[in-house]
Amino acid sequence: MNIKFFDVHSHVNFSYFDEDREAVMTRMKEAGVATITVGVDSASSKQAVTLAEQYDNIWVSIGLHPMDNQKESFDPQDYADLVQHPKVVAIGECGLDYFRIKGDTEKEKKRQEQNFIKQIEFAIEYDKPLMLHCRPSRGTLDAYEDVLSILNSYFKIHASKLRGNVHFFVGSVAVARLFLDIGFTLSFPGVITFASDYDKVVASAPIDMILSETDAPFAAPVPYRGKRNEPLYVKEVVRRIAQLRKEPYENVREQLVSNALRVFNIPSDVA
């Protein structure tokens, strides 16, 4: 297939797309859009793999979101068969989400940390990159700080295998640098088309260390704000990245596809 855009994080496996998924996929195919559709627990990870088997422009990340299914604990046995599938290219989305914590904060943080560590070790065992979810408490960078602390403890021992991408990056330039220093890429969503908070990060990060995403069906970019997001709209994210970096659109578009293929070890001949 001819990949012109790569949305590295979407949820086209979610029920938001049940009524018109085939039309969404057709629009993607016609525009040359590929995506990694992301599981948030065991069930949605299995759904994502089933979907990827039907389309040659879909790959999969499997894992347990820190908040979306609080009844499930990460059990490597639940994912042992899935991780062997050729379309599975990452583990997650996993990490820490402090934004929505209610009740016993310390107990919840510990629960999230335990699940995150299990997925780091699972990713290292199977030599897969991590798809990180980090959402700090309002007005802080606490989740990023704690994720970095955990990752650095593994980086010292497993530097050759510990790698991944920080999905929906909304941290500072300084935090971005800390992730870049351990080889993690940063992916930017449609938020950058209507908020200027992350302009400096987008403009200053090395071009070979950034990726484009939609997080569809959430956070649609301009001019689709307020509507359901879909992978096709990653084109607007790529356009904005090029504008912020003051670099030729075609150069940026090609580089972002190349970056995605490299980070997720997708054979270049598919592009």
KOLTORBA-89354 format. One line per 10 residues: number of its first residue (from 1); their letters; for each residue x, y, z of N, C-alpha, C. Coordinates in nm, 2 decimals, m for minus. Layout:
# KOLTORBA-89354
NUM) a) X Y Z X Y Z X Y Z ~ ... .
END
This chain:
# KOLTORBA-89354
1) mnikffdvhs) 0.08 m0.12 0.00 0.00 0.00 0.00 0.09 0.13 0.00 ~ 0.03 0.23 m0.04 0.10 0.36 m0.05 0.07 0.45 0.07 ~ 0.15 0.44 0.18 0.13 0.52 0.30 0.17 0.66 0.28 ~ 0.08 0.76 0.29 0.11 0.90 0.28 0.11 0.97 0.42 ~ 0.03 0.91 0.51 0.02 0.96 0.64 0.01 0.85 0.74 ~ 0.07 0.87 0.86 0.06 0.76 0.96 0.01 0.82 1.09 ~ m0.11 0.78 1.13 m0.17 0.81 1.26 m0.13 0.70 1.36 ~ m0.04 0.73 1.45 0.02 0.63 1.53 m0.06 0.59 1.65 ~ m0.18 0.66 1.67 m0.26 0.63 1.79 m0.41 0.66 1.76 ~ m0.49 0.56 1.74 m0.63 0.58 1.72 m0.70 0.46 1.79 .
11) hvnfsyfded) m0.84 0.48 1.79 m0.92 0.37 1.85 m1.03 0.34 1.76 ~ m1.00 0.30 1.64 m1.11 0.27 1.54 m1.17 0.13 1.58 ~ m1.12 0.07 1.68 m1.18 m0.05 1.73 m1.30 m0.02 1.83 ~ m1.31 0.11 1.87 m1.41 0.14 1.97 m1.55 0.15 1.90 ~ m1.66 0.14 1.98 m1.79 0.14 1.94 m1.84 0.27 1.86 ~ m1.76 0.38 1.88 m1.79 0.50 1.82 m1.80 0.48 1.66 ~ m1.73 0.38 1.62 m1.72 0.36 1.47 m1.80 0.24 1.42 ~ m1.88 0.19 1.51 m1.96 0.06 1.47 m2.05 0.09 1.36 ~ m2.11 0.20 1.35 m2.22 0.23 1.25 m2.16 0.26 1.11 ~ m2.04 0.31 1.10 m1.98 0.35 0.97 m1.83 0.31 0.96 .
21) reavmtrmke) m1.79 0.21 1.03 m1.64 0.18 1.02 m1.59 0.15 0.88 ~ m1.67 0.09 0.80 m1.62 0.06 0.67 m1.60 0.18 0.59 ~ m1.69 0.28 0.60 m1.68 0.41 0.53 m1.55 0.48 0.58 ~ m1.53 0.48 0.71 m1.41 0.54 0.77 m1.28 0.48 0.71 ~ m1.28 0.35 0.70 m1.17 0.27 0.65 m1.15 0.30 0.50 ~ m1.26 0.32 0.43 m1.25 0.35 0.28 m1.19 0.49 0.27 ~ m1.23 0.59 0.35 m1.17 0.72 0.34 m1.02 0.72 0.37 ~ m0.98 0.64 0.47 m0.84 0.63 0.50 m0.76 0.57 0.39 ~ m0.82 0.46 0.33 m0.75 0.39 0.22 m0.73 0.49 0.10 ~ m0.83 0.56 0.07 m0.82 0.65 m0.05 m0.72 0.76 m0.03 .
31) agvatitvgv) m0.70 0.80 0.10 m0.61 0.91 0.13 m0.47 0.86 0.17 ~ m0.45 0.73 0.17 m0.32 0.67 0.20 m0.29 0.68 0.35 ~ m0.39 0.68 0.44 m0.37 0.69 0.58 m0.36 0.55 0.65 ~ m0.25 0.53 0.72 m0.24 0.41 0.80 m0.25 0.45 0.95 ~ m0.28 0.35 1.03 m0.30 0.38 1.18 m0.26 0.26 1.26 ~ m0.22 0.30 1.39 m0.21 0.20 1.49 m0.33 0.21 1.58 ~ m0.41 0.11 1.58 m0.53 0.12 1.67 m0.50 0.05 1.80 ~ m0.54 0.11 1.91 m0.49 0.09 2.04 m0.59 0.02 2.14 ~ m0.55 m0.08 2.20 m0.63 m0.15 2.30 m0.61 m0.08 2.43 ~ m0.72 m0.08 2.52 m0.71 m0.02 2.65 m0.73 m0.13 2.76 .
41) dsasskqavt) m0.76 m0.25 2.72 m0.77 m0.36 2.81 m0.76 m0.49 2.72 ~ m0.78 m0.61 2.78 m0.77 m0.73 2.71 m0.87 m0.74 2.60 ~ m1.00 m0.71 2.63 m1.10 m0.72 2.53 m1.08 m0.63 2.41 ~ m1.05 m0.51 2.43 m1.04 m0.41 2.32 m0.91 m0.44 2.25 ~ m0.81 m0.50 2.31 m0.69 m0.54 2.24 m0.72 m0.65 2.14 ~ m0.80 m0.75 2.19 m0.84 m0.86 2.10 m0.92 m0.80 1.98 ~ m1.01 m0.71 2.01 m1.09 m0.65 1.90 m1.00 m0.58 1.80 ~ m0.90 m0.51 1.85 m0.81 m0.44 1.76 m0.73 m0.53 1.67 ~ m0.69 m0.64 1.72 m0.62 m0.74 1.64 m0.71 m0.80 1.53 ~ m0.83 m0.83 1.57 m0.93 m0.88 1.47 m0.96 m0.78 1.36 .
51) laeqydniwv) m0.96 m0.65 1.40 m0.98 m0.55 1.30 m0.86 m0.54 1.20 ~ m0.74 m0.55 1.26 m0.62 m0.53 1.18 m0.60 m0.64 1.08 ~ m0.66 m0.76 1.11 m0.65 m0.87 1.02 m0.73 m0.85 0.89 ~ m0.83 m0.75 0.90 m0.92 m0.72 0.79 m0.86 m0.61 0.70 ~ m0.76 m0.53 0.75 m0.72 m0.42 0.67 m0.57 m0.41 0.67 ~ m0.51 m0.39 0.55 m0.36 m0.38 0.55 m0.30 m0.25 0.59 ~ m0.38 m0.15 0.63 m0.33 m0.02 0.67 m0.35 m0.01 0.82 ~ m0.38 m0.11 0.89 m0.40 m0.11 1.04 m0.30 m0.20 1.11 ~ m0.23 m0.14 1.21 m0.15 m0.22 1.30 m0.21 m0.20 1.44 ~ m0.15 m0.26 1.54 m0.21 m0.27 1.67 m0.11 m0.25 1.79 .
61) siglhpmdnq) m0.16 m0.18 1.89 m0.09 m0.18 2.02 m0.18 m0.24 2.12 ~ m0.13 m0.34 2.20 m0.21 m0.41 2.30 m0.17 m0.38 2.44 ~ m0.26 m0.36 2.53 m0.23 m0.34 2.67 m0.34 m0.28 2.75 ~ m0.31 m0.24 2.87 m0.40 m0.20 2.97 m0.38 m0.05 3.00 ~ m0.48 0.03 2.97 m0.48 0.18 3.00 m0.48 0.19 3.16 ~ m0.42 0.30 3.21 m0.41 0.31 3.35 m0.55 0.34 3.42 ~ m0.65 0.39 3.35 m0.77 0.42 3.41 m0.90 0.36 3.35 ~ m0.89 0.33 3.22 m1.02 0.30 3.15 m1.09 0.17 3.19 ~ m1.01 0.07 3.24 m1.07 m0.05 3.30 m1.00 m0.08 3.43 ~ m1.06 m0.02 3.54 m0.99 m0.03 3.67 m1.01 m0.17 3.74 .
71) kesfdpqdya) m1.10 m0.25 3.68 m1.13 m0.38 3.73 m1.02 m0.49 3.69 ~ m0.96 m0.46 3.58 m0.86 m0.55 3.52 m0.72 m0.51 3.57 ~ m0.64 m0.62 3.60 m0.50 m0.60 3.63 m0.43 m0.67 3.51 ~ m0.31 m0.61 3.48 m0.24 m0.66 3.36 m0.19 m0.80 3.39 ~ m0.23 m0.90 3.32 m0.19 m1.04 3.33 m0.12 m1.08 3.20 ~ 0.01 m1.10 3.20 0.08 m1.13 3.08 0.02 m1.25 3.00 ~ m0.04 m1.34 3.07 m0.10 m1.46 3.01 m0.21 m1.42 2.92 ~ m0.28 m1.31 2.95 m0.40 m1.26 2.87 m0.35 m1.21 2.74 ~ m0.22 m1.17 2.73 m0.17 m1.10 2.61 m0.06 m1.19 2.54 ~ m0.03 m1.30 2.59 0.08 m1.38 2.54 0.06 m1.43 2.40 .
81) dlvqhpkvva) m0.06 m1.47 2.36 m0.09 m1.51 2.23 m0.10 m1.38 2.13 ~ m0.16 m1.28 2.18 m0.18 m1.16 2.10 m0.05 m1.10 2.06 ~ 0.05 m1.10 2.15 0.18 m1.03 2.12 0.25 m1.10 2.01 ~ 0.22 m1.22 1.98 0.29 m1.29 1.88 0.23 m1.26 1.74 ~ 0.12 m1.19 1.74 0.06 m1.16 1.61 0.14 m1.06 1.53 ~ 0.16 m1.09 1.40 0.24 m1.00 1.32 0.20 m0.85 1.31 ~ 0.07 m0.83 1.33 0.02 m0.69 1.33 0.04 m0.62 1.46 ~ 0.08 m0.69 1.57 0.10 m0.62 1.70 0.24 m0.56 1.70 ~ 0.24 m0.43 1.71 0.37 m0.36 1.70 0.41 m0.28 1.83 ~ 0.32 m0.28 1.93 0.35 m0.20 2.05 0.27 m0.26 2.17 .
91) igecgldyfr) 0.32 m0.22 2.29 0.25 m0.25 2.42 0.20 m0.13 2.48 ~ 0.07 m0.13 2.51 0.00 m0.01 2.57 m0.13 0.02 2.50 ~ m0.21 0.12 2.54 m0.15 0.23 2.60 m0.14 0.21 2.75 ~ m0.02 0.23 2.80 0.01 0.21 2.95 0.08 0.33 3.00 ~ 0.08 0.34 3.13 0.15 0.45 3.20 0.08 0.49 3.32 ~ 0.07 0.63 3.34 0.01 0.68 3.46 m0.09 0.79 3.43 ~ m0.21 0.79 3.49 m0.31 0.90 3.46 m0.36 0.95 3.60 ~ m0.31 1.06 3.64 m0.34 1.12 3.77 m0.46 1.22 3.76 ~ m0.50 1.26 3.63 m0.59 1.36 3.61 m0.73 1.33 3.66 ~ m0.77 1.20 3.65 m0.90 1.16 3.69 m0.91 1.08 3.82 .
101) ikgdtekekk) m0.81 1.08 3.90 m0.81 1.00 4.02 m0.91 1.06 4.12 ~ m0.99 0.98 4.18 m1.08 1.02 4.29 m1.06 0.92 4.41 ~ m1.08 0.97 4.53 m1.07 0.88 4.64 m0.93 0.86 4.69 ~ m0.89 0.74 4.72 m0.76 0.71 4.78 m0.65 0.73 4.68 ~ m0.59 0.85 4.67 m0.49 0.88 4.57 m0.37 0.79 4.57 ~ m0.31 0.77 4.69 m0.19 0.68 4.69 m0.22 0.54 4.65 ~ m0.33 0.49 4.69 m0.37 0.35 4.66 m0.39 0.34 4.51 ~ m0.45 0.44 4.45 m0.47 0.43 4.30 m0.34 0.45 4.23 ~ m0.26 0.54 4.27 m0.13 0.55 4.21 m0.05 0.42 4.21 ~ m0.05 0.36 4.33 0.02 0.23 4.34 m0.04 0.12 4.24 .
111) rqeqnfikqi) m0.17 0.12 4.23 m0.23 0.02 4.14 m0.18 0.05 3.99 ~ m0.18 0.18 3.95 m0.14 0.22 3.82 0.01 0.18 3.80 ~ 0.09 0.21 3.90 0.23 0.18 3.89 0.26 0.04 3.87 ~ 0.19 m0.05 3.94 0.21 m0.19 3.93 0.17 m0.24 3.79 ~ 0.06 m0.20 3.74 0.02 m0.24 3.60 0.12 m0.18 3.50 ~ 0.17 m0.06 3.52 0.27 0.00 3.43 0.40 m0.09 3.42 ~ 0.45 m0.12 3.54 0.57 m0.19 3.55 0.56 m0.33 3.48 ~ 0.45 m0.39 3.50 0.42 m0.52 3.44 0.43 m0.51 3.29 ~ 0.38 m0.40 3.23 0.38 m0.38 3.09 0.51 m0.34 3.03 ~ 0.59 m0.27 3.11 0.73 m0.24 3.07 0.80 m0.37 3.06 .
121) efaieydkpl) 0.79 m0.46 3.16 0.86 m0.58 3.16 0.82 m0.68 3.05 ~ 0.69 m0.67 3.02 0.63 m0.75 2.91 0.69 m0.70 2.77 ~ 0.69 m0.57 2.76 0.75 m0.51 2.63 0.89 m0.55 2.62 ~ 0.97 m0.54 2.72 1.11 m0.58 2.71 1.13 m0.73 2.68 ~ 1.05 m0.81 2.74 1.05 m0.95 2.71 1.03 m0.98 2.57 ~ 0.93 m0.92 2.51 0.89 m0.94 2.37 0.95 m0.84 2.27 ~ 1.04 m0.76 2.32 1.11 m0.66 2.24 1.02 m0.58 2.15 ~ 0.92 m0.52 2.22 0.83 m0.43 2.16 0.84 m0.29 2.22 ~ 0.81 m0.18 2.14 0.81 m0.05 2.20 0.68 m0.03 2.28 ~ 0.69 0.06 2.38 0.58 0.10 2.46 0.50 0.21 2.40 .
131) mlhcrpsrgt) 0.37 0.21 2.41 0.28 0.32 2.38 0.23 0.38 2.51 ~ 0.30 0.50 2.54 0.28 0.56 2.68 0.16 0.65 2.68 ~ 0.08 0.64 2.79 m0.02 0.73 2.83 0.02 0.80 2.96 ~ 0.04 0.93 2.95 0.07 1.01 3.07 m0.02 1.13 3.08 ~ m0.10 1.14 3.19 m0.18 1.25 3.20 m0.17 1.30 3.35 ~ m0.10 1.42 3.36 m0.08 1.47 3.50 m0.20 1.53 3.56 ~ m0.19 1.55 3.69 m0.29 1.63 3.77 m0.29 1.77 3.71 ~ m0.41 1.83 3.72 m0.42 1.97 3.67 m0.32 2.06 3.72 ~ m0.25 2.13 3.63 m0.15 2.23 3.67 m0.02 2.18 3.71 ~ 0.01 2.05 3.69 0.13 1.99 3.73 0.19 1.91 3.61 .
141) ldayedvlsi) 0.31 1.85 3.63 0.37 1.75 3.54 0.39 1.62 3.61 ~ 0.32 1.60 3.72 0.35 1.49 3.81 0.35 1.35 3.74 ~ 0.26 1.32 3.66 0.25 1.19 3.59 0.37 1.17 3.50 ~ 0.41 1.27 3.43 0.53 1.26 3.35 0.66 1.24 3.43 ~ 0.67 1.31 3.54 0.78 1.29 3.63 0.79 1.15 3.69 ~ 0.68 1.09 3.73 0.68 0.96 3.78 0.71 0.85 3.67 ~ 0.65 0.87 3.55 0.67 0.78 3.44 0.82 0.78 3.41 ~ 0.88 0.90 3.40 1.02 0.91 3.37 1.11 0.84 3.48 ~ 1.07 0.86 3.60 1.15 0.79 3.71 1.15 0.64 3.69 ~ 1.03 0.59 3.66 1.02 0.44 3.64 1.10 0.40 3.52 .
151) lnsyfkihas) 1.08 0.47 3.41 1.15 0.43 3.29 1.30 0.44 3.30 ~ 1.35 0.54 3.37 1.49 0.55 3.39 1.55 0.44 3.47 ~ 1.48 0.38 3.56 1.53 0.27 3.64 1.54 0.15 3.55 ~ 1.46 0.13 3.45 1.47 0.02 3.35 1.58 0.05 3.25 ~ 1.59 0.18 3.21 1.68 0.22 3.11 1.82 0.19 3.14 ~ 1.86 0.20 3.27 1.99 0.17 3.31 2.03 0.02 3.29 ~ 1.93 m0.07 3.28 1.96 m0.21 3.27 1.93 m0.26 3.13 ~ 1.82 m0.20 3.07 1.76 m0.26 2.94 1.76 m0.15 2.84 ~ 1.87 m0.07 2.83 1.87 0.04 2.73 1.85 0.00 2.59 ~ 1.89 m0.12 2.55 1.88 m0.16 2.42 1.74 m0.21 2.38 .
161) klrgnvhffv) 1.66 m0.24 2.48 1.52 m0.29 2.45 1.42 m0.19 2.50 ~ 1.45 m0.11 2.59 1.34 m0.01 2.64 1.33 0.10 2.54 ~ 1.21 0.12 2.48 1.19 0.22 2.38 1.04 0.24 2.37 ~ 1.00 0.34 2.30 0.86 0.37 2.28 0.82 0.51 2.24 ~ 0.70 0.54 2.25 0.64 0.67 2.21 0.55 0.72 2.32 ~ 0.56 0.85 2.35 0.48 0.92 2.44 0.36 0.98 2.37 ~ 0.25 0.91 2.38 0.13 0.95 2.30 0.06 1.07 2.36 ~ 0.00 1.15 2.27 m0.07 1.28 2.31 0.02 1.36 2.41 ~ 0.14 1.39 2.36 0.23 1.47 2.45 0.18 1.61 2.47 ~ 0.17 1.64 2.60 0.13 1.78 2.64 0.22 1.83 2.75 .
171) gsvavarlfl) 0.34 1.78 2.75 0.44 1.83 2.86 0.52 1.95 2.81 ~ 0.61 1.99 2.89 0.70 2.10 2.86 0.82 2.06 2.77 ~ 0.89 2.17 2.73 1.01 2.14 2.65 1.11 2.06 2.74 ~ 1.12 2.10 2.86 1.22 2.03 2.95 1.18 1.88 2.97 ~ 1.05 1.85 2.99 1.01 1.71 3.00 1.03 1.64 2.87 ~ 1.00 1.70 2.76 1.02 1.64 2.63 1.17 1.60 2.61 ~ 1.26 1.68 2.66 1.40 1.65 2.64 1.43 1.53 2.72 ~ 1.37 1.51 2.84 1.40 1.39 2.92 1.36 1.26 2.86 ~ 1.24 1.27 2.79 1.20 1.15 2.71 1.29 1.13 2.59 ~ 1.32 1.23 2.52 1.41 1.22 2.41 1.55 1.16 2.44 .
181) digftlsfpg) 1.59 1.20 2.56 1.73 1.16 2.61 1.73 1.00 2.63 ~ 1.62 0.94 2.65 1.62 0.79 2.66 1.56 0.73 2.54 ~ 1.55 0.81 2.43 1.51 0.75 2.30 1.37 0.73 2.27 ~ 1.28 0.80 2.36 1.14 0.79 2.33 1.09 0.90 2.24 ~ 1.01 0.87 2.14 0.95 0.97 2.06 0.83 1.03 2.12 ~ 0.79 1.14 2.06 0.67 1.22 2.11 0.57 1.22 2.00 ~ 0.44 1.19 2.02 0.34 1.21 1.92 0.24 1.32 1.96 ~ 0.20 1.39 1.86 0.12 1.51 1.88 m0.02 1.49 1.81 ~ m0.13 1.53 1.88 m0.26 1.51 1.83 m0.32 1.64 1.78 ~ m0.45 1.64 1.75 m0.52 1.75 1.69 m0.52 1.88 1.78 .
191) vitfasdydk) m0.49 1.86 1.91 m0.49 1.97 2.00 m0.39 2.08 1.95 ~ m0.28 2.04 1.88 m0.19 2.14 1.84 m0.25 2.24 1.73 ~ m0.36 2.20 1.67 m0.42 2.29 1.57 m0.51 2.40 1.63 ~ m0.54 2.39 1.76 m0.62 2.49 1.82 m0.56 2.55 1.96 ~ m0.45 2.49 2.00 m0.39 2.54 2.13 m0.24 2.57 2.10 ~ m0.19 2.67 2.15 m0.05 2.71 2.13 0.05 2.67 2.24 ~ 0.00 2.60 2.34 0.08 2.56 2.45 0.20 2.47 2.42 ~ 0.19 2.40 2.31 0.29 2.30 2.28 0.37 2.34 2.15 ~ 0.35 2.46 2.11 0.42 2.50 1.99 0.57 2.49 1.99 ~ 0.63 2.53 2.11 0.78 2.52 2.12 0.83 2.38 2.12 .
201) vvasapidmi) 0.75 2.29 2.18 0.79 2.15 2.18 0.80 2.10 2.04 ~ 0.69 2.12 1.97 0.68 2.07 1.83 0.79 2.13 1.74 ~ 0.82 2.26 1.76 0.92 2.33 1.68 1.06 2.29 1.72 ~ 1.08 2.25 1.84 1.22 2.23 1.89 1.27 2.08 1.89 ~ 1.17 1.99 1.89 1.21 1.85 1.90 1.27 1.81 1.77 ~ 1.37 1.72 1.77 1.43 1.67 1.65 1.32 1.61 1.56 ~ 1.33 1.64 1.43 1.22 1.60 1.34 1.21 1.44 1.33 ~ 1.32 1.37 1.35 1.31 1.23 1.34 1.26 1.16 1.47 ~ 1.22 1.25 1.57 1.18 1.20 1.70 1.03 1.24 1.73 ~ 0.96 1.28 1.63 0.82 1.32 1.65 0.73 1.24 1.56 .
211) lsetdapfaa) 0.61 1.22 1.60 0.51 1.14 1.53 0.37 1.21 1.53 ~ 0.29 1.18 1.43 0.15 1.24 1.42 0.05 1.14 1.47 ~ m0.06 1.18 1.53 m0.16 1.10 1.58 m0.30 1.17 1.58 ~ m0.41 1.10 1.60 m0.54 1.16 1.62 m0.60 1.13 1.75 ~ m0.57 1.02 1.81 m0.64 0.97 1.93 m0.79 0.96 1.90 ~ m0.83 0.94 1.77 m0.97 0.92 1.73 m1.03 0.81 1.81 ~ m1.15 0.83 1.86 m1.25 0.93 1.81 m1.25 1.07 1.89 ~ m1.14 1.09 1.97 m1.14 1.20 2.06 m1.05 1.32 2.00 ~ m1.07 1.44 2.05 m0.99 1.55 2.02 m0.96 1.58 1.87 ~ m1.07 1.60 1.80 m1.06 1.63 1.66 m0.99 1.76 1.64 .
221) pvpyrgkrne) m0.91 1.77 1.53 m0.84 1.90 1.50 m0.93 2.00 1.43 ~ m0.88 2.12 1.42 m0.95 2.22 1.34 m0.93 2.17 1.19 ~ m1.03 2.17 1.11 m1.16 2.24 1.12 m1.27 2.14 1.16 ~ m1.24 2.03 1.23 m1.34 1.93 1.27 m1.37 1.93 1.41 ~ m1.33 2.04 1.49 m1.36 2.04 1.63 m1.51 2.02 1.66 ~ m1.53 1.94 1.76 m1.67 1.92 1.80 m1.73 1.80 1.74 ~ m1.66 1.74 1.63 m1.71 1.63 1.56 m1.63 1.50 1.61 ~ m1.68 1.39 1.58 m1.60 1.27 1.60 m1.47 1.27 1.52 ~ m1.36 1.24 1.59 m1.23 1.24 1.52 m1.22 1.11 1.44 ~ m1.14 1.11 1.34 m1.11 0.98 1.27 m0.97 0.99 1.21 .
231) plyvkevvrr) m0.90 0.88 1.18 m0.76 0.88 1.14 m0.73 0.97 1.01 ~ m0.83 0.98 0.93 m0.81 1.07 0.81 m0.77 1.21 0.85 ~ m0.81 1.26 0.96 m0.78 1.39 1.00 m0.64 1.41 1.05 ~ m0.56 1.31 1.05 m0.42 1.32 1.09 m0.35 1.42 0.99 ~ m0.41 1.43 0.87 m0.35 1.52 0.77 m0.34 1.67 0.83 ~ m0.44 1.71 0.91 m0.44 1.84 0.97 m0.33 1.85 1.07 ~ m0.30 1.75 1.14 m0.19 1.75 1.24 m0.06 1.76 1.17 ~ m0.04 1.69 1.07 0.09 1.69 0.99 0.10 1.83 0.93 ~ 0.00 1.89 0.88 0.00 2.03 0.83 0.05 2.13 0.93 ~ m0.01 2.11 1.05 0.03 2.21 1.16 0.17 2.19 1.21 .
241) iaqlrkepye) 0.22 2.06 1.22 0.35 2.04 1.25 0.45 2.11 1.16 ~ 0.42 2.10 1.03 0.51 2.16 0.93 0.50 2.31 0.95 ~ 0.39 2.37 0.97 0.38 2.51 0.99 0.46 2.56 1.11 ~ 0.44 2.49 1.22 0.51 2.53 1.35 0.67 2.51 1.33 ~ 0.71 2.42 1.25 0.85 2.40 1.23 0.91 2.48 1.12 ~ 0.81 2.55 1.04 0.86 2.63 0.93 0.94 2.54 0.83 ~ 0.89 2.42 0.81 0.96 2.33 0.71 0.86 2.29 0.60 ~ 0.91 2.25 0.49 0.82 2.21 0.38 0.73 2.10 0.42 ~ 0.60 2.11 0.38 0.50 2.02 0.42 0.53 1.88 0.37 ~ 0.58 1.86 0.25 0.61 1.73 0.19 0.72 1.66 0.26 .
251) nvreqlvsna) 0.82 1.74 0.30 0.93 1.69 0.38 0.89 1.63 0.51 ~ 0.81 1.71 0.58 0.76 1.67 0.71 0.67 1.55 0.70 ~ 0.58 1.55 0.60 0.49 1.43 0.58 0.57 1.31 0.56 ~ 0.67 1.31 0.47 0.75 1.19 0.45 0.83 1.15 0.57 ~ 0.88 1.24 0.64 0.96 1.21 0.76 0.88 1.14 0.87 ~ 0.75 1.19 0.89 0.67 1.14 0.99 0.63 0.99 0.96 ~ 0.61 0.97 0.84 0.58 0.83 0.80 0.70 0.74 0.82 ~ 0.82 0.79 0.78 0.94 0.71 0.80 0.97 0.69 0.95 ~ 0.94 0.79 1.03 0.96 0.78 1.18 0.87 0.66 1.23 ~ 0.74 0.66 1.19 0.65 0.56 1.24 0.69 0.42 1.21 .
261) lrvfnipsdv) 0.73 0.40 1.08 0.78 0.27 1.04 0.90 0.23 1.12 ~ 0.99 0.32 1.15 1.11 0.29 1.23 1.08 0.25 1.37 ~ 1.00 0.34 1.44 0.97 0.32 1.58 0.90 0.19 1.61 ~ 0.80 0.16 1.52 0.72 0.04 1.54 0.76 m0.08 1.46 ~ 0.88 m0.07 1.40 0.94 m0.18 1.33 0.85 m0.24 1.23 ~ 0.79 m0.15 1.15 0.70 m0.19 1.04 0.78 m0.19 0.91 ~ 0.78 m0.31 0.84 0.87 m0.32 0.72 0.84 m0.20 0.62 ~ 0.95 m0.14 0.57 0.93 m0.03 0.48 0.87 m0.06 0.35 ~ 0.87 m0.19 0.31 0.81 m0.22 0.18 0.66 m0.21 0.18 ~ 0.60 m0.20 0.30 0.45 m0.18 0.31 0.42 m0.04 0.27 .
271) a) 0.51 0.05 0.28 0.48 0.19 0.25 0.48 0.22 0.10 .
END
